[in-house]
Amino acid sequence: MKGLVRWLGLLLVALLALQVFFVARIAIMAVMAPQSTSFQRSEAWRIANNKGTLRWRQQWVDYSQFSSNLKRAVIASEDDSFANHEGVDWDALEKAWEKNAKAEARAASQKPATKAAPGKPAAVKPPKIVGGSTITQQLAKNLFLSGERTLLRKVQELVLTVLLEHLLSKQRILEIYLNSVEWGEGVFGAEAAAQHYYRKPASQLSAYEAARLAVMLPRPRHYEKLPNSGYLASRAGVIVGRMGDAQLP
């Protein structure tokens, strides 16, 4: 029994030490830009391992150097209540859970999308999963966490989200997010994305160009290969229409 109590005590101390480490890292980010994120490092390893060469595009720019079009487009597309919530948009999460539950129920009841080969189960089209994460949650995940989906990781994501919101300003959170988020294979940050797709700095993006970049965010590598996607064009038009209501921090 004493051994179990000692083991639990050590585990608790380790967890507390990890949170202190995260607090220190985030506090430093208030004045210094992070050199890389956990997601970027895992992507660098994946690209180098699969292709043997690593093409990396990223250039840090200050918040004031981002086009207001881009800031508004990303907020309108990814997190329209960013300026007002405290890290988690519970209404958006609830709506996402409801949509996902309905999608899974439809997938469970639908007929197989393709005829199965002899001796193999029929393939059923997987449901489209809708996310409800805020910009702050996405940043917390990208900065510090792995891509695995577990309850423990989700709890840690929420803790990090709270720390980011309390230790950094909304402008700083959005600045780090726009400088580090993925916009294609080996393309990180809005400046690299603007140069990669439009051959211009992020400060000069038009409303429609910014909206197209914002729409790419959930699946950047997918849309990088489909520049003429009809969905990308139509969705960008919707985002342009919503940008005027986007509140900047």
C-alpha positions as CSV (number, residue, x, y, z in Angstrom):
1,M,0.0,0.0,0.0
2,K,2.8,2.4,0.9
3,G,4.5,1.7,-2.4
4,L,1.3,2.6,-4.3
5,V,0.9,5.8,-2.3
6,R,4.5,6.7,-3.0
7,W,4.1,5.9,-6.7
8,L,1.0,8.1,-6.9
9,G,2.8,10.9,-5.1
10,L,5.7,10.8,-7.5
11,L,3.2,10.9,-10.4
12,L,1.5,13.9,-9.0
13,V,4.8,15.7,-8.5
14,A,5.8,14.9,-12.1
15,L,2.5,16.3,-13.4
16,L,2.8,19.4,-11.3
17,A,6.4,19.9,-12.5
18,L,5.2,19.5,-16.1
19,Q,2.6,22.3,-15.6
20,V,5.3,24.5,-14.1
21,F,7.4,23.9,-17.2
22,F,4.5,24.8,-19.5
23,V,3.8,28.0,-17.4
24,A,7.5,29.0,-17.8
25,R,7.5,28.3,-21.6
26,I,4.3,30.3,-22.2
27,A,5.5,33.2,-20.0
28,I,8.6,33.4,-22.1
29,M,6.4,33.5,-25.3
30,A,5.0,36.8,-24.1
31,V,8.3,38.5,-25.1
32,M,10.1,35.9,-27.3
33,A,8.8,34.0,-30.4
34,P,8.8,30.2,-30.1
35,Q,11.5,28.7,-32.3
36,S,9.3,25.8,-33.3
37,T,6.2,23.9,-32.2
38,S,5.7,20.2,-31.3
39,F,3.7,19.8,-34.5
40,Q,6.4,21.4,-36.6
41,R,9.0,19.1,-35.2
42,S,6.9,16.0,-35.9
43,E,6.3,17.2,-39.4
44,A,9.9,17.9,-40.0
45,W,10.7,14.4,-39.0
46,R,8.0,12.9,-41.1
47,I,9.0,14.8,-44.3
48,A,12.7,14.1,-43.8
49,N,12.0,10.4,-43.1
50,N,9.6,10.0,-46.1
51,K,11.3,12.1,-48.7
52,G,14.9,12.3,-47.5
53,T,15.0,16.1,-48.0
54,L,13.3,18.8,-46.0
55,R,11.9,21.9,-47.7
56,W,10.9,24.3,-45.0
57,R,9.3,27.7,-45.4
58,Q,8.6,30.0,-42.4
59,Q,9.3,33.6,-41.6
60,W,8.2,35.3,-38.4
61,V,6.4,38.7,-38.8
62,D,4.9,40.9,-36.2
63,Y,1.2,41.2,-35.6
64,S,1.0,44.7,-37.2
65,Q,2.5,43.2,-40.5
66,F,-0.4,40.9,-41.1
67,S,-3.1,42.1,-43.4
68,S,-6.3,42.9,-41.4
69,N,-7.9,40.9,-44.2
70,L,-6.0,37.8,-43.0
71,K,-6.7,38.3,-39.3
72,R,-10.5,38.8,-40.0
73,A,-10.6,35.8,-42.4
74,V,-9.0,33.4,-40.0
75,I,-11.2,34.5,-37.1
76,A,-14.3,34.3,-39.3
77,S,-13.4,30.9,-40.6
78,E,-11.8,29.3,-37.5
79,D,-13.2,31.0,-34.4
80,D,-15.7,33.8,-34.8
81,S,-15.9,34.5,-31.0
82,F,-12.1,34.5,-30.5
83,A,-12.0,38.1,-29.1
84,N,-14.6,37.4,-26.5
85,H,-14.3,33.8,-25.2
86,E,-11.8,32.7,-22.5
87,G,-10.1,30.0,-24.6
88,V,-13.0,27.5,-25.0
89,D,-16.2,28.1,-27.0
90,W,-18.5,25.7,-25.2
91,D,-21.4,26.5,-27.5
92,A,-19.3,25.6,-30.6
93,L,-18.1,22.4,-28.9
94,E,-21.6,21.3,-28.1
95,K,-22.7,22.0,-31.7
96,A,-19.7,20.0,-33.0
97,W,-20.5,17.1,-30.7
98,E,-24.1,17.1,-31.9
99,K,-23.1,17.2,-35.6
100,N,-20.5,14.4,-35.1
101,A,-23.1,12.2,-33.3
102,K,-25.5,12.6,-36.1
103,A,-22.8,11.9,-38.7
104,E,-21.8,8.8,-36.9
105,A,-25.4,7.6,-36.7
106,R,-25.9,8.2,-40.4
107,A,-22.7,6.3,-41.2
108,A,-23.7,3.4,-39.1
109,S,-27.0,3.1,-40.9
110,Q,-25.9,3.6,-44.5
111,K,-25.1,0.9,-47.0
112,P,-21.5,0.1,-47.9
113,A,-20.0,2.7,-50.3
114,T,-18.3,-0.1,-52.3
115,K,-18.8,-3.7,-52.9
116,A,-16.6,-5.9,-50.7
117,A,-14.1,-8.3,-52.1
118,P,-14.7,-12.0,-51.2
119,G,-13.7,-12.6,-47.6
120,K,-13.4,-9.0,-46.7
121,P,-15.9,-6.7,-44.9
122,A,-17.7,-4.1,-46.9
123,A,-16.3,-0.6,-46.8
124,V,-18.5,2.1,-45.4
125,K,-17.7,5.8,-46.0
126,P,-16.4,7.2,-42.8
127,P,-18.4,10.1,-41.2
128,K,-17.1,13.7,-41.7
129,I,-15.9,14.8,-38.3
130,V,-16.5,18.5,-37.4
131,G,-14.1,20.2,-34.9
132,G,-15.1,22.8,-32.3
133,S,-11.7,23.9,-31.2
134,T,-10.9,27.6,-30.8
135,I,-7.8,29.3,-32.1
136,T,-6.3,29.1,-28.6
137,Q,-7.0,25.4,-28.3
138,Q,-5.4,24.8,-31.7
139,L,-2.3,26.8,-30.7
140,A,-2.0,24.9,-27.4
141,K,-2.1,21.6,-29.2
142,N,0.3,22.6,-31.9
143,L,2.8,24.2,-29.5
144,F,3.1,21.4,-27.0
145,L,1.2,18.2,-27.7
146,S,1.3,15.1,-29.9
147,G,-1.3,14.2,-32.5
148,E,-2.7,11.3,-30.5
149,R,-6.4,11.6,-29.4
150,T,-6.8,10.5,-25.8
151,L,-8.7,11.9,-22.9
152,L,-5.5,12.7,-21.0
153,R,-4.2,14.7,-24.0
154,K,-7.5,16.6,-24.3
155,V,-7.4,17.5,-20.6
156,Q,-3.8,18.8,-21.0
157,E,-5.0,20.8,-24.0
158,L,-7.6,22.5,-21.9
159,V,-5.1,23.3,-19.2
160,L,-2.7,24.8,-21.7
161,T,-5.6,26.8,-23.3
162,V,-6.3,28.3,-19.9
163,L,-2.6,29.1,-19.3
164,L,-2.3,30.7,-22.8
165,E,-5.4,32.9,-22.2
166,H,-4.2,34.1,-18.8
167,L,-0.5,34.6,-19.6
168,L,-0.7,36.1,-23.1
169,S,-2.8,38.8,-24.7
170,K,-5.3,37.9,-27.4
171,Q,-3.1,39.7,-30.0
172,R,-0.1,37.7,-28.9
173,I,-2.0,34.4,-29.2
174,L,-3.2,35.3,-32.7
175,E,0.3,36.5,-33.7
176,I,1.9,33.2,-32.6
177,Y,-0.9,31.2,-34.3
178,L,-0.6,33.0,-37.6
179,N,3.2,32.6,-37.5
180,S,3.2,28.9,-36.7
181,V,0.1,27.2,-38.2
182,E,0.6,24.8,-41.1
183,W,-0.5,26.0,-44.6
184,G,1.0,23.2,-46.8
185,E,3.7,20.6,-46.6
186,G,6.6,22.3,-45.0
187,V,4.8,25.7,-45.2
188,F,4.3,27.3,-41.8
189,G,3.0,30.7,-40.9
190,A,1.1,33.3,-42.9
191,E,4.1,35.0,-44.4
192,A,5.4,31.8,-45.9
193,A,1.9,30.9,-47.1
194,A,1.4,34.3,-48.8
195,Q,4.7,34.0,-50.6
196,H,4.1,30.4,-51.5
197,Y,0.6,30.8,-52.9
198,Y,0.5,34.4,-54.0
199,R,4.1,35.6,-54.3
200,K,3.4,38.6,-52.0
201,P,3.9,39.4,-48.3
202,A,1.1,38.7,-45.8
203,S,0.6,42.4,-45.3
204,Q,-0.7,42.8,-48.9
205,L,-3.2,40.0,-49.1
206,S,-6.6,40.9,-50.5
207,A,-9.8,39.9,-48.8
208,Y,-10.4,36.9,-51.2
209,E,-6.8,35.7,-51.0
210,A,-6.9,35.9,-47.2
211,A,-10.2,34.0,-47.2
212,R,-8.8,31.2,-49.4
213,L,-5.9,30.8,-47.0
214,A,-8.2,30.7,-44.0
215,V,-10.4,28.0,-45.6
216,M,-7.3,25.9,-46.2
217,L,-6.4,25.7,-42.5
218,P,-8.3,22.5,-41.5
219,R,-6.7,20.5,-44.4
220,P,-3.8,22.5,-45.8
221,R,-1.9,19.7,-47.5
222,H,-5.1,18.5,-49.1
223,Y,-6.0,21.9,-50.6
224,E,-2.4,22.6,-51.6
225,K,-2.8,19.8,-54.1
226,L,-6.2,21.1,-55.2
227,P,-5.8,24.8,-56.0
228,N,-8.8,24.8,-58.3
229,S,-11.1,23.2,-55.7
230,G,-14.7,24.3,-56.2
231,Y,-15.4,24.0,-52.4
232,L,-12.3,26.2,-51.7
233,A,-13.6,28.9,-54.0
234,S,-17.2,28.9,-52.8
235,R,-16.3,28.7,-49.1
236,A,-13.8,31.5,-49.5
237,G,-16.7,33.6,-50.9
238,V,-18.7,32.9,-47.8
239,I,-15.8,33.8,-45.5
240,V,-15.4,37.1,-47.4
241,G,-19.0,37.9,-46.6
242,R,-18.5,37.2,-42.9
243,M,-15.2,39.1,-42.5
244,G,-16.8,42.4,-41.8
245,D,-18.3,41.0,-38.6
246,A,-15.1,39.5,-37.4
247,Q,-13.9,41.3,-34.2
248,L,-10.1,41.8,-34.0
249,P,-8.4,41.7,-30.6
